[in-house]
Amino acid sequence: MLNIDLIRKNPEKVKEGTQKKGYDPKIVDRVLKVDETRRQLIGEIEKYRQERNRLAHGEQANFAKATLAKGKKIKEMLRKLEPDLRAVEEEFNNLMLQIPIPPAENVPPGKTEDDNKEMRKWGKLPKFSFKPKDYISLMEDLDLVDLERGAKIGGFRQYVIKNEAVILEQSLLRWSIDVLVKKGFTLFRPTCMVKKSALEGTGMFPFGKDDSYPVDKDLFLSGTTEVPLMAYHAGEVLEEEELPKKYAGISVAFRKEVGSYGKDVKGIFRVHEFWQTEQVIICKNDEKESLSWWEKLVKISEELMQALEIPYRVVLVCSGELAAGQVARYDIEAWVPSQKKYRETHSDAYLFDFQTRRLNIRYRVKDGTTKFVHSLNNTGIAVPRILIPLIENYQQKDGSVLVPKVLQKYTGFKKISPK
């Protein structure tokens, strides 16, 4: 959520940022109009309440009848105005939830991933002495996945992971946890069911509500581990000395993938449920510190990809691809030989105080005042998606797939061979 003072002082900038992200800028005008009505009502109600307090303290004790009549009038006015204010406040809060944070100045304009800006590449693209297979063929030949029965059991975009692929998935998750813990992250296994307030607080609602699975009226399956990790401190005031908070979580996530129809309809790239490890940073309300953590987080993901020895590139995501609360985001994209292109495996974003205003997470500074903390998040490892570049880049002529060296102590095997 944005600070209303920012919207009042810079409406055109907020409109421009809203439009760059693909939202209707008219929402800003609606907020300002409702805000004006709200402020007028607050002023009127405050005036009547002050007058009521003066009457109650006997400032007009010599005019008992006049005081009684005036008090009755004030009571009637407040009875009329206070419900009006509550209704306007509700409308105001709902509208405020719909305004995205403007993207950073260096974010490239654009609408799709084709407009993202490449920042750097790492690794040599594999050169095969044989005709390489795509990951679906490889995994089916090695009896690692069953898409047909997965769809039979759970419907569209569902899958069954089998045999060594199960161990490989678990090894990737455990390995990423070990790396993050060594880097000083506190480890969590948070809930995968979250309240509506947690989804609104993290900016997933109202923007992505259609992409979520409801469990009950006020309970939903989380679409990312980021949600419960951020909601962990909702409504709290932290001490400055506690910051930064470095959290790493592991959980299952669920997404309807609304809006992605026709994209990656077969396979395990875009699925309804997956496991992931996630990194979350809660730091001081300081732009330089947020930017510093943003760079540190992407380096961590690059270290993971380099340890796996998977070629990748880092892109700066364009404005139209940013989520509502993201000021800027790096994506790491791994090379997928069968598709002859890079595909996204990690997303590293900073959000300033967009989430923390909504979640009301603050910290106390030395002078006793409080500020909203800043937040950042980044993927650790997401499975099964990471299996796609891993399996394709490590495939061998005989149809086997090698296991990256860094994972072999976790898997207990070095190769997945044809049965």
C-alpha positions as CSV (number, residue, x, y, z in Angstrom):
1,M,0.0,0.0,0.0
2,L,1.2,3.5,-0.8
3,N,1.4,6.4,1.6
4,I,-1.7,8.6,0.9
5,D,0.6,11.6,1.3
6,L,2.6,10.4,-1.7
7,I,-0.5,10.1,-3.8
8,R,-1.7,13.6,-2.8
9,K,1.6,15.2,-3.5
10,N,2.5,13.3,-6.7
11,P,-0.7,12.1,-8.3
12,E,0.7,12.3,-11.9
13,K,3.7,10.2,-10.9
14,V,1.5,7.6,-9.3
15,K,-0.8,7.5,-12.3
16,E,2.2,7.1,-14.7
17,G,3.5,4.2,-12.6
18,T,0.1,2.6,-12.4
19,Q,-0.2,2.7,-16.2
20,K,3.3,1.4,-16.7
21,K,2.3,-1.7,-14.7
22,G,-0.7,-2.2,-16.9
23,Y,-3.4,-0.9,-14.5
24,D,-6.0,1.7,-15.0
25,P,-4.6,5.1,-13.8
26,K,-8.2,6.4,-13.2
27,I,-8.1,4.5,-9.9
28,V,-5.8,7.3,-8.6
29,D,-8.4,9.9,-9.3
30,R,-11.0,7.8,-7.5
31,V,-8.8,7.5,-4.5
32,L,-8.2,11.2,-4.3
33,K,-11.9,12.0,-4.7
34,V,-12.9,9.6,-1.9
35,D,-10.0,10.9,0.2
36,E,-11.3,14.4,-0.1
37,T,-14.7,13.4,1.1
38,R,-13.2,11.4,3.9
39,R,-11.1,14.3,5.1
40,Q,-14.1,16.6,5.1
41,L,-16.1,14.1,7.1
42,I,-13.3,13.7,9.6
43,G,-13.1,17.4,10.0
44,E,-16.8,17.8,10.6
45,I,-17.0,15.0,13.0
46,E,-14.0,16.3,14.9
47,K,-15.6,19.7,15.2
48,Y,-18.8,18.3,16.6
49,R,-16.9,16.1,19.0
50,Q,-14.9,19.0,20.3
51,E,-18.1,21.0,20.8
52,R,-19.7,18.1,22.6
53,N,-16.7,17.9,25.0
54,R,-16.9,21.6,25.7
55,L,-20.6,21.2,26.6
56,A,-19.8,18.2,28.8
57,H,-17.3,20.2,30.8
58,G,-19.9,22.8,31.6
59,E,-18.7,25.8,29.6
60,Q,-22.3,26.8,29.1
61,A,-23.7,25.7,32.5
62,N,-25.6,29.0,32.8
63,F,-27.6,28.2,29.7
64,A,-29.0,24.8,30.6
65,K,-31.8,24.6,28.1
66,A,-29.6,25.9,25.2
67,T,-26.9,23.5,26.2
68,L,-29.4,20.6,26.2
69,A,-30.8,21.5,22.8
70,K,-27.3,22.0,21.3
71,G,-26.2,18.7,22.7
72,K,-29.1,16.9,21.2
73,K,-28.3,18.5,17.8
74,I,-24.7,17.4,18.0
75,K,-25.7,13.9,18.9
76,E,-28.0,13.7,15.9
77,M,-25.3,15.1,13.6
78,L,-22.8,12.6,14.8
79,R,-25.3,9.7,14.5
80,K,-25.6,10.7,10.8
81,L,-22.0,11.5,10.0
82,E,-20.2,8.6,11.7
83,P,-21.8,5.9,9.6
84,D,-21.1,8.0,6.5
85,L,-17.4,8.1,7.5
86,R,-17.3,4.4,8.1
87,A,-18.7,3.7,4.7
88,V,-16.2,6.2,3.1
89,E,-13.3,4.7,5.0
90,E,-14.2,1.3,3.8
91,E,-14.3,2.5,0.2
92,F,-11.1,4.4,0.7
93,N,-9.2,1.4,2.1
94,N,-10.5,-0.9,-0.7
95,L,-9.3,1.6,-3.4
96,M,-5.9,2.0,-1.7
97,L,-5.4,-1.7,-1.9
98,Q,-5.8,-1.5,-5.7
99,I,-3.0,1.0,-6.4
100,P,0.4,-0.5,-7.3
101,I,3.7,1.0,-6.3
102,P,5.4,2.9,-9.2
103,P,8.3,1.0,-10.8
104,A,11.9,2.3,-10.3
105,E,13.3,4.7,-12.8
106,N,15.7,2.1,-14.3
107,V,12.9,-0.4,-14.9
108,P,12.6,-0.9,-18.7
109,P,9.1,-0.1,-20.1
110,G,7.2,-3.0,-21.7
111,K,4.3,-5.4,-21.4
112,T,5.8,-8.9,-21.8
113,E,9.0,-10.9,-20.9
114,D,10.3,-10.0,-24.4
115,D,10.7,-6.5,-23.1
116,N,13.0,-7.5,-20.2
117,K,16.5,-6.2,-20.3
118,E,19.4,-8.7,-20.2
119,M,22.0,-7.8,-17.6
120,R,24.5,-10.7,-17.8
121,K,25.0,-14.3,-18.7
122,W,26.9,-17.1,-17.1
123,G,28.1,-20.5,-18.3
124,K,28.7,-22.2,-21.6
125,L,25.8,-23.5,-23.5
126,P,26.1,-27.3,-23.9
127,K,27.2,-28.8,-27.2
128,F,25.8,-32.3,-27.7
129,S,27.4,-34.9,-30.0
130,F,24.0,-36.4,-30.4
131,K,20.4,-35.2,-31.0
132,P,19.3,-34.0,-27.5
133,K,15.9,-34.8,-26.2
134,D,13.4,-32.5,-24.4
135,Y,12.9,-33.0,-20.7
136,I,9.5,-34.6,-21.1
137,S,10.9,-37.4,-23.3
138,L,13.9,-37.9,-21.1
139,M,11.8,-38.1,-17.9
140,E,9.2,-40.4,-19.4
141,D,11.9,-42.7,-20.8
142,L,13.6,-42.8,-17.4
143,D,10.2,-43.3,-15.7
144,L,10.6,-40.1,-13.7
145,V,7.2,-38.5,-14.5
146,D,3.7,-39.5,-15.4
147,L,1.7,-36.6,-16.9
148,E,-1.2,-38.7,-18.2
149,R,-2.0,-40.2,-14.8
150,G,-1.3,-37.0,-13.0
151,A,-4.0,-35.4,-15.1
152,K,-6.3,-38.4,-14.4
153,I,-5.9,-37.9,-10.7
154,G,-5.8,-34.1,-10.3
155,G,-6.8,-32.6,-13.6
156,F,-5.2,-30.1,-15.9
157,R,-1.6,-29.1,-15.2
158,Q,-1.2,-31.9,-12.6
159,Y,1.7,-34.4,-12.7
160,V,3.2,-37.3,-10.8
161,I,7.0,-37.3,-10.1
162,K,8.5,-40.8,-9.7
163,N,11.5,-42.8,-8.7
164,E,14.9,-40.9,-8.7
165,A,13.2,-37.6,-9.6
166,V,11.5,-37.6,-6.2
167,I,14.9,-37.9,-4.5
168,L,16.4,-35.3,-6.8
169,E,13.6,-32.9,-5.9
170,Q,14.1,-33.4,-2.2
171,S,17.8,-33.1,-2.6
172,L,17.5,-29.8,-4.4
173,L,15.3,-28.4,-1.6
174,R,17.5,-29.7,1.2
175,W,20.6,-28.5,-0.4
176,S,19.2,-25.0,-0.9
177,I,18.1,-24.9,2.7
178,D,21.6,-25.9,3.9
179,V,23.1,-23.1,1.7
180,L,20.7,-20.5,3.1
181,V,21.2,-21.5,6.7
182,K,24.9,-21.2,6.3
183,K,24.4,-17.7,5.0
184,G,22.6,-16.8,8.3
185,F,18.9,-17.2,7.3
186,T,16.5,-18.4,9.9
187,L,14.7,-21.5,8.7
188,F,10.9,-21.8,8.6
189,R,8.3,-24.4,7.6
190,P,5.3,-22.1,7.6
191,T,1.7,-22.8,6.9
192,C,0.5,-23.2,3.3
193,M,-3.0,-22.1,4.3
194,V,-3.3,-18.4,5.0
195,K,-5.9,-15.8,5.9
196,K,-7.3,-13.2,3.4
197,S,-5.5,-10.5,5.5
198,A,-2.1,-12.2,4.8
199,L,-2.8,-12.2,1.0
200,E,-4.0,-8.6,1.1
201,G,-1.1,-7.6,3.2
202,T,1.5,-9.1,0.8
203,G,-0.3,-7.5,-2.2
204,M,-1.5,-10.9,-3.7
205,F,-5.0,-9.6,-3.2
206,P,-6.9,-8.0,-4.8
207,F,-4.6,-8.2,-7.8
208,G,-4.2,-12.0,-7.9
209,K,-7.3,-13.2,-6.2
210,D,-8.5,-15.2,-9.2
211,D,-5.3,-17.1,-9.2
212,S,-5.8,-18.4,-5.6
213,Y,-7.6,-21.5,-4.3
214,P,-10.1,-20.7,-1.5
215,V,-10.4,-23.2,1.3
216,D,-13.0,-21.3,3.3
217,K,-14.4,-17.8,3.4
218,D,-11.3,-16.4,5.1
219,L,-8.8,-19.1,4.3
220,F,-6.8,-19.7,1.1
221,L,-4.0,-21.9,-0.2
222,S,-0.9,-19.8,-0.5
223,G,0.6,-19.2,-3.9
224,T,4.1,-18.6,-2.6
225,T,6.1,-19.2,0.7
226,E,6.6,-15.4,0.7
227,V,3.0,-14.9,2.0
228,P,3.3,-16.7,5.4
229,L,6.9,-15.5,5.9
230,M,5.9,-11.8,5.5
231,A,2.7,-12.2,7.5
232,Y,4.7,-13.7,10.4
233,H,5.3,-10.2,11.9
234,A,2.0,-8.6,10.9
235,G,0.9,-5.9,13.3
236,E,4.2,-6.0,15.2
237,V,6.7,-3.3,16.2
238,L,10.2,-4.6,15.9
239,E,13.3,-3.0,17.4
240,E,15.9,-1.4,15.1
241,E,18.6,-3.6,16.6
242,E,16.7,-6.8,15.4
243,L,17.0,-5.8,11.7
244,P,17.6,-7.1,9.2
245,K,15.5,-10.3,9.5
246,K,16.7,-13.0,7.1
247,Y,14.1,-15.7,6.7
248,A,14.2,-18.8,4.6
249,G,11.1,-20.9,4.2
250,I,10.1,-24.2,2.7
251,S,6.5,-25.0,1.8
252,V,4.2,-26.2,-0.9
253,A,2.5,-23.5,-3.0
254,F,-0.7,-23.5,-5.1
255,R,-1.7,-21.4,-8.1
256,K,-4.6,-21.6,-10.6
257,E,-2.3,-20.1,-13.3
258,V,-5.2,-17.9,-14.5
259,G,-4.2,-15.9,-17.5
260,S,-1.6,-18.5,-18.6
261,Y,-3.9,-20.6,-20.7
262,G,-2.1,-21.7,-23.9
263,K,1.3,-21.2,-22.2
264,D,3.3,-24.3,-21.3
265,V,0.2,-26.4,-21.3
266,K,2.1,-29.7,-21.2
267,G,4.9,-30.6,-18.8
268,I,6.1,-29.3,-15.4
269,F,7.0,-25.7,-16.1
270,R,3.7,-24.1,-15.2
271,V,1.8,-26.2,-12.7
272,H,-0.9,-25.8,-10.1
273,E,1.2,-27.0,-7.1
274,F,4.9,-27.1,-6.4
275,W,7.4,-27.0,-3.6
276,Q,9.9,-24.2,-3.1
277,T,12.4,-22.6,-0.7
278,E,12.1,-18.8,-0.5
279,Q,14.2,-16.0,0.9
280,V,12.6,-13.0,2.6
281,I,14.4,-9.9,4.0
282,I,12.9,-7.4,6.4
283,C,15.2,-4.4,6.8
284,K,15.3,-0.8,7.8
285,N,13.3,1.9,5.9
286,D,16.3,2.9,3.8
287,E,16.4,2.9,0.0
288,K,20.2,2.2,-0.2
289,E,19.8,-0.8,2.2
290,S,17.0,-2.2,0.2
291,L,19.0,-1.9,-3.1
292,S,22.0,-3.5,-1.4
293,W,19.9,-6.5,-0.2
294,W,18.4,-6.8,-3.7
295,E,21.8,-7.3,-5.2
296,K,22.9,-9.6,-2.4
297,L,19.9,-11.8,-2.9
298,V,20.4,-12.2,-6.7
299,K,24.0,-13.1,-6.0
300,I,22.8,-15.9,-3.7
301,S,20.6,-17.3,-6.5
302,E,23.5,-17.0,-9.0
303,E,25.7,-19.0,-6.6
304,L,23.1,-21.7,-6.5
305,M,22.9,-21.9,-10.3
306,Q,26.6,-21.8,-10.6
307,A,27.0,-24.6,-8.1
308,L,24.5,-26.6,-10.2
309,E,26.5,-25.7,-13.3
310,I,23.4,-24.7,-15.2
311,P,23.9,-21.8,-17.8
312,Y,21.7,-18.8,-17.0
313,R,21.2,-15.2,-17.6
314,V,19.9,-12.4,-15.3
315,V,17.3,-10.0,-16.7
316,L,15.8,-6.8,-15.3
317,V,12.1,-7.3,-15.6
318,C,10.0,-4.7,-17.5
319,S,7.3,-2.6,-15.9
320,G,4.4,-4.6,-17.3
321,E,5.7,-7.9,-15.9
322,L,6.2,-6.5,-12.4
323,A,3.7,-7.5,-9.6
324,A,1.8,-4.7,-8.0
325,G,4.1,-4.3,-5.0
326,Q,7.4,-4.8,-6.8
327,V,9.5,-1.7,-7.3
328,A,12.0,-3.7,-9.5
329,R,12.8,-7.3,-10.0
330,Y,15.6,-9.5,-11.4
331,D,14.7,-12.8,-12.9
332,I,17.2,-15.6,-13.3
333,E,16.5,-17.6,-16.4
334,A,18.1,-21.0,-17.0
335,W,19.1,-22.3,-20.5
336,V,16.7,-25.0,-21.8
337,P,18.3,-26.7,-24.8
338,S,15.2,-28.1,-26.4
339,Q,13.5,-24.7,-26.4
340,K,16.7,-22.9,-27.4
341,K,16.0,-20.2,-24.9
342,Y,16.3,-19.2,-21.3
343,R,13.4,-19.8,-18.9
344,E,12.7,-18.2,-15.5
345,T,13.7,-20.1,-12.4
346,H,14.2,-17.4,-9.8
347,S,12.6,-14.0,-9.1
348,D,14.3,-11.4,-6.8
349,A,12.3,-8.3,-6.0
350,Y,12.3,-5.3,-3.6
351,L,9.1,-3.7,-2.5
352,F,10.1,-0.8,-0.1
353,D,7.2,-0.5,2.4
354,F,4.4,-1.5,0.0
355,Q,3.7,-4.8,1.9
356,T,4.7,-3.6,5.4
357,R,2.1,-0.7,5.4
358,R,-0.6,-3.2,4.5
359,L,0.7,-5.7,7.1
360,N,1.5,-2.9,9.6
361,I,5.0,-4.1,10.4
362,R,7.1,-1.3,11.9
363,Y,10.3,-0.8,13.8
364,R,11.3,1.6,16.6
365,V,14.2,3.9,15.9
366,K,16.5,5.4,18.5
367,D,14.4,8.5,19.1
368,G,11.4,6.4,20.0
369,T,9.4,7.0,16.7
370,T,8.4,4.1,14.5
371,K,8.8,3.5,10.7
372,F,7.5,0.9,8.4
373,V,10.2,-1.7,7.5
374,H,11.2,-2.5,3.9
375,S,10.8,-6.0,2.5
376,L,12.4,-8.1,-0.3
377,N,11.9,-11.6,-1.5
378,N,13.7,-14.1,-3.7
379,T,13.3,-17.7,-4.8
380,G,15.6,-20.3,-3.2
381,I,14.8,-23.3,-5.3
382,A,11.4,-24.1,-6.9
383,V,10.6,-27.7,-7.9
384,P,9.8,-29.3,-10.2
385,R,10.6,-26.3,-12.5
386,I,14.3,-26.4,-11.9
387,L,14.3,-30.1,-13.1
388,I,13.7,-28.9,-16.7
389,P,17.0,-27.1,-17.3
390,L,18.9,-29.6,-15.0
391,I,17.7,-32.7,-16.8
392,E,18.2,-31.3,-20.3
393,N,21.6,-29.8,-19.7
394,Y,22.9,-33.0,-18.0
395,Q,21.5,-35.6,-20.5
396,Q,23.9,-38.1,-22.0
397,K,24.0,-40.0,-25.3
398,D,22.7,-43.2,-23.8
399,G,19.6,-41.5,-22.5
400,S,20.9,-41.2,-18.9
401,V,21.0,-38.0,-16.9
402,L,24.0,-37.1,-14.7
403,V,23.4,-35.6,-11.2
404,P,25.2,-32.3,-10.5
405,K,28.2,-32.9,-8.2
406,V,26.9,-30.6,-5.5
407,L,23.8,-32.8,-5.1
408,Q,25.4,-36.3,-5.2
409,K,25.9,-36.5,-1.5
410,Y,22.2,-35.7,-1.0
411,T,20.9,-38.1,-3.7
412,G,23.2,-41.0,-3.1
413,F,23.6,-41.6,-6.8
414,K,25.5,-39.9,-9.6
415,K,23.4,-40.8,-12.5
416,I,19.9,-41.7,-13.5
417,S,20.1,-44.5,-16.0
418,P,17.5,-46.1,-18.3
419,K,15.8,-49.0,-16.6
